[in-house]
Amino acid sequence: MLTALLDCFKDESWPVRDCACLACGHFVSAFPDECKEVFGELKHLWFEHLSDNIQSVREHSSQSLMGVLKTAEVYKAELTQDIEKHVTENIMKAKGQAADSHKFSGLANET
C-alpha cells in the first residue's frame, strides 16, 4: 500500500499528489515502524511540496509533517531538526515574493 501511495505522491496530477500527501501522513502516523525504509523519501517529498504552486498541496504537506511529528515519536527528533532547518533556510524568501500574483489572472474559471 505504501508503495502505491509513494507512486501517487510523485504523480503529475496535483489532485493525486495532494491526496497522496495526506494519505502518506496518515499512514506514517498509524504505522511508523513499517515506514522506516521510505521515511527519508517521504520526508523529502513533503518538504519539496511545501513549495508547490498549488495552495492545498502546500497546506497538506505541512499538515502531514505536523501530524507525523505529533504522533510518530520515532521521527520526532529528526523532523524537528529538519523543520527548523527548512524554516531557517526559507523564511526570508517570502520577502522576495510579489504582494499580489497575476500569473494566472488571464485564466477563466470554468469547470
PEHU-V603876 format. One record per pair of residues at least 6 apart in sequence whose ideal C-beta (glycine too) atoms are under 8 Angstrom apart, sorted by the first residue. I is the first residue (numbers start at 0). J is the second residue. Records with the same first field share a line. If there is no record, write none. Layout:
I = J + J
This chain:
0 = 26
1 = 23 + 26 + 33 + 34 + 37
4 = 19 + 22 + 23 + 26
5 = 19 + 23 + 37 + 40 + 41 + 44
7 = 15 + 16 + 18 + 19 + 22
8 = 16 + 19 + 20 + 23 + 41 + 44
9 = 16 + 44
10 = 16 + 19
13 = 51 + 53 + 56
16 = 48 + 51 + 56
17 = 53 + 55 + 56 + 59
20 = 44 + 45 + 48 + 56 + 59 + 60 + 63
21 = 59 + 62 + 63
23 = 41 + 44 + 45 + 63
24 = 45 + 59 + 62 + 63 + 64 + 66 + 67
25 = 63 + 66
26 = 34
27 = 34 + 38 + 41 + 63 + 67 + 71 + 74
28 = 66 + 67 + 69 + 70 + 71
31 = 67 + 70 + 71 + 72 + 73 + 74
32 = 73
34 = 41
35 = 73
38 = 74
42 = 64 + 77 + 78 + 81
45 = 60 + 63 + 64
46 = 60 + 64 + 81 + 85
48 = 56 + 57 + 59 + 60
49 = 57 + 60 + 61 + 85
50 = 57 + 89
51 = 57 + 60
64 = 78 + 82
67 = 74 + 78
68 = 74 + 75 + 78 + 79 + 82
